[in-house]
């Protein structure tokens, strides 16, 4: 029986594309560079702020010499505007409420302060017994360390947990940790890459978790 459900954040629970892209493009404008389309910026999301800004700068033809400054500018701007347009995907509250008697957690490569601010602002932070961000001293996904740490804190075995995410990296993370994996198709990840990662299950809407065979109580 699955006793612990671990969720990815961006692209799984929240649609944060516009706020992230706006902060990236504000940072690029500060350097005098052109903006990038939201879809392009979204493709850089998932590996933390450093990787996000590194890819954005390279996209506009800038060497990494401006990386540290761009990270500081992005963090400041995003921290002030991370709830301007960010919202929950359909069905998130319904799913979290349905599974509230099981342990639920969030692991993300996003900095933890941003993650907690968003989850609190959207009114769902209380559903999670653990929220682990990408700046808490653990190797970032797809390394299994954050999943293993959540399992340890929950005193739950890997075969009693499932990781729900929107990318091939999330699936790889779950596999590396020995937990079952469920991928959603509506997020930031590319569907073909998700399919090729071979999760245990692929769903099109988060509400499908409620009827998911993996999560049924025997």
Backbone as CSV, one residue per row, in Angstrom:
resi,resn,N_x,N_y,N_z,CA_x,CA_y,CA_z,C_x,C_y,C_z
1,UNK,0.836,-1.206,0.000,0.000,0.000,0.000,0.870,1.255,0.000
2,UNK,0.464,2.245,-0.772,1.189,3.511,-0.818,0.799,4.369,0.383
3,UNK,1.790,4.672,1.217,1.560,5.467,2.425,2.059,6.910,2.282
4,UNK,2.873,7.152,1.249,3.478,8.471,1.063,3.397,8.867,-0.407
5,UNK,2.853,10.059,-0.664,2.796,10.611,-2.015,3.698,11.842,-2.054
6,UNK,4.702,11.796,-2.905,5.650,12.903,-3.044,5.357,13.613,-4.362
7,UNK,5.170,14.914,-4.291,4.858,15.701,-5.483,6.030,16.589,-5.877
8,UNK,6.266,16.688,-7.170,7.071,17.769,-7.724,6.228,19.047,-7.608
9,UNK,6.841,20.207,-7.785,6.106,21.469,-7.618,5.748,22.116,-8.954
10,UNK,6.729,22.768,-9.601,6.461,23.465,-10.867,6.063,22.481,-11.957
11,UNK,4.935,22.725,-12.580,4.484,21.856,-13.651,3.683,20.657,-13.185
12,UNK,3.594,20.472,-11.866,2.826,19.354,-11.310,1.702,19.863,-10.427
13,UNK,2.043,20.658,-9.421,1.032,21.262,-8.548,0.694,22.682,-8.978
14,UNK,1.702,23.419,-9.453,1.491,24.829,-9.788,1.916,25.146,-11.213
15,UNK,1.173,26.063,-11.826,1.549,26.620,-13.127,2.226,27.956,-12.850
16,UNK,3.532,27.947,-12.864,4.330,29.130,-12.511,5.055,29.704,-13.721
17,UNK,4.676,29.261,-14.896,5.411,29.628,-16.100,5.553,31.135,-16.292
18,UNK,4.438,31.841,-16.170,4.498,33.267,-16.503,5.358,34.042,-15.512
19,UNK,5.207,33.754,-14.215,5.993,34.497,-13.226,7.488,34.221,-13.371
20,UNK,7.846,32.973,-13.671,9.252,32.644,-13.876,9.773,33.361,-15.120
21,UNK,9.030,33.284,-16.213,9.456,33.917,-17.459,9.550,35.430,-17.306
22,UNK,8.589,36.017,-16.596,8.626,37.471,-16.393,9.888,37.882,-15.634
23,UNK,10.262,37.108,-14.619,11.456,37.437,-13.833,12.730,37.221,-14.644
24,UNK,12.760,36.166,-15.441,13.911,35.930,-16.310,14.042,37.066,-17.316
25,UNK,12.945,37.441,-17.947,12.998,38.483,-18.967,13.294,39.854,-18.372
26,UNK,12.821,40.113,-17.162,13.190,41.358,-16.478,14.700,41.398,-16.265
27,UNK,15.260,40.268,-15.859,16.707,40.185,-15.638,17.465,40.402,-16.936
28,UNK,17.004,39.799,-18.017,17.660,39.982,-19.312,17.600,41.443,-19.749
29,UNK,16.459,42.079,-19.527,16.330,43.500,-19.897,17.286,44.371,-19.099
30,UNK,17.532,43.999,-17.844,18.466,44.762,-17.015,19.868,44.760,-17.615
31,UNK,20.193,43.715,-18.336,21.489,43.623,-19.013,21.436,44.168,-20.434
32,UNK,20.246,44.592,-20.867,20.104,45.125,-22.207,19.869,44.086,-23.278
33,UNK,19.426,42.886,-22.875,19.211,41.805,-23.823,17.730,41.661,-24.152
34,UNK,17.457,40.968,-25.243,16.079,40.762,-25.666,15.394,39.705,-24.812
35,UNK,14.055,39.752,-24.800,13.279,38.795,-24.020,13.178,37.457,-24.752
36,UNK,12.812,36.433,-23.976,12.605,35.104,-24.528,11.131,34.725,-24.392
37,UNK,10.609,33.920,-25.291,9.210,33.471,-25.183,9.000,32.652,-23.911
38,UNK,7.804,32.730,-23.357,7.477,31.983,-22.146,7.748,30.494,-22.327
39,UNK,7.375,29.963,-23.479,7.557,28.531,-23.735,9.027,28.146,-23.684
40,UNK,9.887,29.022,-24.189,11.319,28.728,-24.182,11.875,28.745,-22.766
41,UNK,11.490,29.755,-21.989,11.947,29.825,-20.601,11.447,28.608,-19.822
42,UNK,10.211,28.213,-20.073,9.641,27.061,-19.364,10.455,25.798,-19.594
43,UNK,11.057,25.688,-20.772,11.850,24.492,-21.074,13.133,24.440,-20.268
44,UNK,13.510,25.574,-19.653,14.724,25.607,-18.833,14.436,25.291,-17.365
45,UNK,13.159,25.229,-16.995,12.774,25.070,-15.589,12.955,23.618,-15.147
46,UNK,13.398,23.445,-13.918,13.464,22.102,-13.358,14.783,21.744,-12.707
47,UNK,15.843,22.481,-13.064,17.167,22.160,-12.527,17.729,23.246,-11.615
48,UNK,16.856,24.096,-11.096,17.310,25.129,-10.180,17.564,26.463,-10.859
49,UNK,17.737,27.507,-10.030,17.890,28.877,-10.532,19.167,29.042,-11.348
50,UNK,20.270,28.462,-10.879,21.539,28.621,-11.591,21.430,28.089,-13.026
51,UNK,20.899,26.910,-13.164,20.756,26.332,-14.496,19.773,27.132,-15.345
52,UNK,18.698,27.619,-14.720,17.704,28.430,-15.424,18.356,29.656,-16.058
53,UNK,19.111,30.398,-15.257,19.719,31.625,-15.762,20.882,31.337,-16.708
54,UNK,21.598,30.253,-16.471,22.684,29.878,-17.375,22.138,29.624,-18.780
55,UNK,21.031,28.876,-18.852,20.456,28.575,-20.158,19.847,29.818,-20.804
56,UNK,19.232,30.678,-19.988,18.647,31.906,-20.534,19.727,32.813,-21.123
57,UNK,20.833,32.956,-20.416,21.926,33.797,-20.915,22.528,33.217,-22.193
58,UNK,22.715,31.916,-22.202,23.270,31.281,-23.402,22.320,31.420,-24.585
59,UNK,21.021,31.426,-24.302,20.023,31.554,-25.368,20.136,32.897,-26.075
60,UNK,20.519,33.945,-25.324,20.653,35.272,-25.938,22.103,35.566,-26.312
61,UNK,22.950,34.532,-26.236,24.322,34.659,-26.712,25.273,35.326,-25.754
62,UNK,25.047,35.152,-24.457,25.890,35.789,-23.436,26.753,34.740,-22.749
63,UNK,27.995,35.054,-22.524,28.890,34.148,-21.803,28.489,34.088,-20.336
64,UNK,28.984,33.080,-19.644,28.592,32.855,-18.249,29.173,33.880,-17.275
65,UNK,29.943,34.833,-17.785,30.541,35.832,-16.905,29.507,36.672,-16.168
66,UNK,28.303,36.765,-16.700,27.242,37.543,-16.063,26.318,36.672,-15.213
67,UNK,26.671,35.406,-15.061,25.764,34.463,-14.413,25.463,34.826,-12.965
68,UNK,26.486,35.087,-12.172,26.252,35.345,-10.746,25.374,36.566,-10.532
69,UNK,25.629,37.608,-11.289,24.818,38.818,-11.181,23.379,38.542,-11.624
70,UNK,23.230,37.756,-12.671,21.884,37.462,-13.167,21.093,36.649,-12.149
71,UNK,21.750,35.737,-11.449,21.072,34.942,-10.424,20.547,35.845,-9.312
72,UNK,21.370,36.781,-8.877,20.946,37.702,-7.816,19.759,38.549,-8.266
73,UNK,19.837,39.057,-9.490,18.748,39.876,-10.005,17.465,39.059,-10.142
74,UNK,17.592,37.843,-10.676,16.413,37.000,-10.829,15.784,36.692,-9.481
75,UNK,16.593,36.283,-8.519,16.051,35.915,-7.203,15.307,37.097,-6.570
76,UNK,15.879,38.280,-6.703,15.229,39.458,-6.117,13.892,39.732,-6.795
77,UNK,13.905,39.735,-8.112,12.686,40.042,-8.856,11.630,38.960,-8.664
78,UNK,12.038,37.701,-8.789,11.078,36.612,-8.653,10.516,36.558,-7.244
79,UNK,11.354,36.796,-6.251,10.882,36.780,-4.870,9.804,37.813,-4.590
80,UNK,9.798,38.883,-5.370,8.810,39.946,-5.194,7.548,39.719,-6.036
81,UNK,7.609,38.779,-6.994,6.499,38.630,-7.947,6.125,37.175,-8.197
82,UNK,6.443,36.280,-7.270,6.228,34.858,-7.543,4.786,34.395,-7.421
83,UNK,3.905,35.307,-6.987,2.483,34.958,-6.916,1.613,35.891,-7.756
84,UNK,2.244,36.608,-8.679,1.464,37.504,-9.538,0.467,36.723,-10.401
85,UNK,0.938,35.653,-11.017,0.104,34.876,-11.932,0.105,33.378,-11.618
86,UNK,0.985,32.945,-10.749,1.096,31.514,-10.437,-0.195,31.003,-9.801
87,UNK,-0.631,29.842,-10.246,-1.881,29.276,-9.742,-1.769,27.757,-9.660
88,UNK,-2.704,27.148,-8.947,-2.778,25.703,-8.860,-3.369,25.145,-10.140
89,UNK,-2.894,23.976,-10.524,-3.534,23.286,-11.637,-4.900,22.763,-11.182
90,UNK,-5.799,22.515,-12.117,-7.123,21.989,-11.750,-7.011,20.684,-10.958
91,UNK,-7.829,20.582,-9.936,-7.907,19.352,-9.167,-6.908,19.195,-8.048
92,UNK,-5.974,20.126,-7.905,-4.925,19.975,-6.890,-5.501,19.907,-5.490
93,UNK,-6.353,20.847,-5.130,-6.918,20.854,-3.779,-7.753,19.601,-3.545
94,UNK,-8.524,19.212,-4.530,-9.359,18.012,-4.395,-8.504,16.777,-4.125
95,UNK,-7.401,16.650,-4.836,-6.514,15.503,-4.659,-5.837,15.543,-3.292
96,UNK,-5.311,16.687,-2.913,-4.637,16.796,-1.619,-5.601,16.524,-0.470
97,UNK,-6.808,16.992,-0.596,-7.817,16.752,0.441,-8.184,15.271,0.493
98,UNK,-8.301,14.644,-0.660,-8.669,13.228,-0.710,-7.620,12.359,-0.020
99,UNK,-6.344,12.716,-0.197,-5.262,11.912,0.368,-4.702,12.481,1.671
100,UNK,-5.448,13.351,2.333,-4.916,14.035,3.509,-4.611,13.105,4.675
101,UNK,-5.164,11.896,4.668,-4.891,10.961,5.752,-3.645,10.106,5.478
102,UNK,-3.028,10.331,4.333,-1.725,9.732,4.062,-0.677,10.845,4.134
103,UNK,0.571,10.475,4.224,1.632,11.492,4.232,1.825,12.022,2.817
104,UNK,1.964,13.335,2.723,2.213,13.992,1.445,3.397,14.944,1.609
105,UNK,4.202,15.035,0.552,5.400,15.875,0.614,5.648,16.516,-0.741
106,UNK,6.489,17.548,-0.732,6.926,18.201,-1.966,8.444,18.169,-2.011
107,UNK,8.994,17.736,-3.147,10.426,17.904,-3.388,10.584,18.647,-4.700
108,UNK,11.479,19.588,-4.728,11.639,20.443,-5.893,13.067,20.952,-5.953
109,UNK,13.548,21.238,-7.149,14.844,21.884,-7.306,14.737,23.387,-7.108
110,UNK,13.524,23.900,-6.965,13.294,25.320,-6.699,13.787,25.646,-5.285
111,UNK,14.336,26.830,-5.054,14.743,27.190,-3.687,13.582,27.028,-2.709
112,UNK,13.906,26.594,-1.500,12.852,26.266,-0.547,12.052,27.481,-0.096
113,UNK,12.715,28.639,0.045,11.968,29.813,0.495,10.900,30.204,-0.525
114,UNK,11.239,30.151,-1.813,10.248,30.425,-2.847,9.120,29.395,-2.800
115,UNK,9.490,28.141,-2.652,8.497,27.056,-2.660,7.502,27.212,-1.525
116,UNK,8.015,27.463,-0.329,7.133,27.607,0.833,6.238,28.838,0.707
117,UNK,6.789,29.925,0.188,5.998,31.140,0.014,4.839,30.890,-0.945
118,UNK,5.107,30.184,-2.025,4.063,29.898,-3.010,3.011,28.963,-2.433
119,UNK,3.445,27.874,-1.812,2.497,26.907,-1.252,1.629,27.544,-0.173
120,UNK,2.228,28.419,0.638,1.462,29.124,1.670,0.493,30.113,1.038
121,UNK,0.988,30.855,0.050,0.152,31.852,-0.609,-1.039,31.246,-1.323
122,UNK,-0.872,30.022,-1.815,-1.954,29.341,-2.518,-2.798,28.484,-1.581
123,UNK,-2.443,28.491,-0.290,-3.278,27.860,0.727,-3.197,26.354,0.829
124,UNK,-2.085,25.751,0.368,-2.010,24.292,0.418,-0.807,23.779,1.216
125,UNK,-0.062,24.659,1.853,1.151,24.233,2.568,0.860,23.242,3.693
126,UNK,-0.310,23.346,4.314,-0.622,22.505,5.471,-0.822,21.033,5.107
127,UNK,-0.969,20.731,3.825,-1.162,19.337,3.418,0.147,18.538,3.458
128,UNK,1.285,19.229,3.510,2.567,18.555,3.353,3.334,18.473,4.672
129,UNK,3.763,17.267,5.003,4.546,17.109,6.227,6.006,17.480,5.986
130,UNK,6.430,17.507,4.713,7.784,17.922,4.353,7.758,18.679,3.034
131,UNK,8.567,19.750,2.977,8.800,20.485,1.739,10.311,20.643,1.630
132,UNK,10.918,20.007,0.646,12.368,20.079,0.475,12.704,20.775,-0.835
133,UNK,13.415,21.895,-0.736,13.829,22.641,-1.915,15.215,22.268,-2.376
134,UNK,15.605,22.841,-3.493,16.879,22.491,-4.107,18.086,23.148,-3.508
135,UNK,17.885,23.949,-2.459,19.010,24.646,-1.829,19.228,24.186,-0.389
136,UNK,18.814,22.966,-0.077,18.884,22.484,1.304,20.049,21.519,1.544
137,UNK,21.040,21.563,0.673,22.240,20.775,0.890,22.229,19.395,0.273
138,UNK,21.147,19.031,-0.404,21.079,17.733,-1.073,21.370,17.905,-2.561
139,UNK,21.954,16.905,-3.203,22.106,16.971,-4.661,20.737,17.127,-5.313
140,UNK,20.690,17.900,-6.373,19.418,18.151,-7.045,18.947,16.913,-7.811
141,UNK,17.627,16.865,-8.015,17.082,15.825,-8.887,17.812,15.858,-10.232
142,UNK,18.100,14.717,-10.825,17.547,13.382,-10.584,18.250,12.546,-9.520
143,UNK,19.184,13.148,-8.767,19.750,12.410,-7.637,18.623,12.027,-6.687
144,UNK,18.674,10.869,-6.072,17.564,10.386,-5.242,17.555,10.929,-3.821
145,UNK,18.538,11.753,-3.480,18.762,12.107,-2.069,17.568,12.748,-1.383
146,UNK,16.874,13.659,-2.061,15.735,14.314,-1.412,14.601,13.326,-1.172
147,UNK,14.379,12.438,-2.119,13.347,11.407,-1.938,13.717,10.502,-0.766
148,UNK,14.955,10.073,-0.738,15.405,9.191,0.345,15.310,9.878,1.704
149,UNK,15.568,11.179,1.734,15.463,11.916,2.996,14.015,12.001,3.458
150,UNK,13.094,12.237,2.529,11.682,12.272,2.885,11.225,10.899,3.381
151,UNK,11.668,9.848,2.725,11.341,8.498,3.181,11.852,8.269,4.603
152,UNK,13.065,8.730,4.850,13.646,8.556,6.189,12.828,9.302,7.240
153,UNK,12.468,10.536,6.949,11.717,11.343,7.911,10.309,10.788,8.125
154,UNK,9.779,10.131,7.106,8.434,9.558,7.219,8.456,8.151,7.798
155,UNK,9.657,7.574,7.918,9.806,6.178,8.367,8.983,5.241,7.474
156,UNK,9.116,5.469,6.173,8.361,4.701,5.173,9.338,4.076,4.190
157,UNK,9.088,2.828,3.818,9.939,2.123,2.863,9.688,2.619,1.445
158,UNK,10.677,2.441,0.592,10.562,2.941,-0.781,9.394,2.310,-1.543
159,UNK,9.074,1.053,-1.236,7.968,0.409,-1.946,6.596,0.843,-1.441
160,UNK,6.591,1.758,-0.472,5.341,2.305,0.053,5.148,3.769,-0.358
161,UNK,5.922,4.207,-1.346,5.863,5.612,-1.755,5.773,5.737,-3.265
162,UNK,5.239,6.873,-3.703,5.155,7.178,-5.128,5.553,8.629,-5.340
163,UNK,6.237,8.888,-6.445,6.617,10.246,-6.821,5.793,10.665,-8.030
164,UNK,5.140,11.817,-7.922,4.314,12.360,-9.004,5.009,13.595,-9.567
165,UNK,5.316,13.575,-10.863,5.988,14.712,-11.479,5.615,14.876,-12.933
166,UNK,6.177,15.913,-13.558,5.791,16.227,-14.935,6.915,16.042,-15.932
167,UNK,8.065,15.552,-15.499,9.208,15.475,-16.402,9.888,14.121,-16.335
168,UNK,10.693,13.862,-17.355,11.492,12.643,-17.365,12.458,12.637,-16.187
169,UNK,12.927,13.812,-15.793,13.832,13.902,-14.651,13.143,13.453,-13.365
170,UNK,11.864,13.781,-13.214,11.130,13.333,-12.029,11.021,11.815,-12.017
171,UNK,10.736,11.247,-13.170,10.632,9.794,-13.268,11.971,9.148,-12.927
172,UNK,13.039,9.712,-13.458,14.380,9.192,-13.177,14.702,9.301,-11.686
173,UNK,14.304,10.411,-11.078,14.531,10.600,-9.642,13.842,9.512,-8.830
174,UNK,12.579,9.272,-9.157,11.836,8.245,-8.446,12.453,6.870,-8.613
175,UNK,12.841,6.551,-9.838,13.463,5.254,-10.088,14.773,5.116,-9.329
176,UNK,15.557,6.196,-9.303,16.827,6.163,-8.583,16.632,5.916,-7.089
177,UNK,15.475,6.355,-6.569,15.177,6.183,-5.146,14.413,4.895,-4.863
178,UNK,14.030,4.185,-5.911,13.322,2.927,-5.720,11.851,3.062,-5.414
179,UNK,11.258,4.237,-5.742,9.824,4.423,-5.510,9.080,4.339,-6.837
180,UNK,7.782,4.118,-6.764,6.954,4.104,-7.967,6.822,5.522,-8.508
181,UNK,6.529,5.630,-9.797,6.472,6.949,-10.418,5.199,7.111,-11.243
182,UNK,4.629,8.320,-11.132,3.467,8.693,-11.936,3.797,10.024,-12.609
183,UNK,3.614,10.092,-13.918,3.909,11.312,-14.663,2.626,11.958,-15.161
184,UNK,2.568,13.283,-15.076,1.437,14.041,-15.609,1.837,14.648,-16.946
185,UNK,0.867,14.820,-17.833,1.167,15.295,-19.189,0.923,16.790,-19.382
186,UNK,0.352,17.460,-18.381,-0.064,18.854,-18.572,1.006,19.869,-18.170
187,UNK,2.132,19.417,-17.640,3.113,20.331,-17.070,4.145,20.857,-18.045
188,UNK,5.354,21.110,-17.525,6.414,21.713,-18.326,7.166,20.682,-19.159
189,UNK,7.129,19.420,-18.740,7.902,18.384,-19.402,7.380,18.054,-20.791
190,UNK,8.268,17.554,-21.641,7.888,17.141,-22.985,7.324,15.727,-22.915
191,UNK,6.125,15.552,-23.464,5.421,14.278,-23.304,6.213,13.098,-23.840
192,UNK,6.876,13.269,-24.983,7.633,12.158,-25.549,8.756,11.729,-24.617
193,UNK,9.440,12.715,-24.009,10.524,12.398,-23.083,9.980,11.689,-21.844
194,UNK,8.805,12.127,-21.393,8.173,11.486,-20.244,7.825,10.036,-20.575
195,UNK,7.250,9.831,-21.737,6.885,8.471,-22.145,8.117,7.576,-22.239
196,UNK,9.197,8.124,-22.791,10.425,7.347,-22.942,11.060,6.995,-21.604
197,UNK,10.752,7.787,-20.573,11.292,7.511,-19.241,10.600,6.334,-18.569
198,UNK,9.470,5.915,-19.111,8.717,4.735,-18.653,8.316,4.786,-17.172
199,UNK,7.496,5.775,-16.796,6.954,5.780,-15.432,5.983,4.622,-15.255
200,UNK,5.621,4.358,-14.015,4.643,3.303,-13.757,3.277,3.637,-14.347
201,UNK,2.984,4.945,-14.411,1.688,5.376,-14.920,1.803,6.796,-15.459
202,UNK,1.061,7.094,-16.519,0.965,8.446,-17.066,-0.489,8.886,-16.976
203,UNK,-0.726,10.093,-16.444,-2.088,10.618,-16.322,-2.167,11.987,-16.978
204,UNK,-3.362,12.344,-17.420,-3.561,13.620,-18.104,-4.080,14.712,-17.178
205,UNK,-4.703,14.321,-16.076,-5.223,15.258,-15.084,-4.862,14.740,-13.691
206,UNK,-4.556,15.638,-12.788,-4.137,15.200,-11.452,-5.248,14.446,-10.731
207,UNK,-6.498,14.797,-11.012,-7.624,14.131,-10.349,-7.667,12.628,-10.620
208,UNK,-7.003,12.183,-11.656,-6.957,10.748,-11.953,-6.273,9.964,-10.837
209,UNK,-5.503,10.656,-10.001,-4.858,9.975,-8.873,-5.883,9.343,-7.932
210,UNK,-7.033,9.967,-7.827,-8.051,9.483,-6.892,-8.513,8.077,-7.249
211,UNK,-8.544,7.782,-8.525,-8.956,6.445,-8.988,-7.770,5.583,-9.417
212,UNK,-6.569,6.077,-9.190,-5.374,5.378,-9.640,-5.200,4.036,-8.922
213,UNK,-5.039,2.945,-9.657,-4.875,1.641,-9.022,-3.690,1.565,-8.065
214,UNK,-2.634,2.289,-8.359,-1.447,2.273,-7.489,-1.749,2.801,-6.091
215,UNK,-2.757,3.667,-6.001,-3.040,4.348,-4.739,-4.253,3.826,-4.010
216,UNK,-4.851,2.765,-4.537,-6.035,2.214,-3.882,-5.651,1.475,-2.605
217,UNK,-6.500,1.573,-1.592,-6.284,0.854,-0.337,-6.779,-0.592,-0.518
218,UNK,-5.930,-1.576,-0.247,-6.339,-2.974,-0.437,-7.571,-3.324,0.393
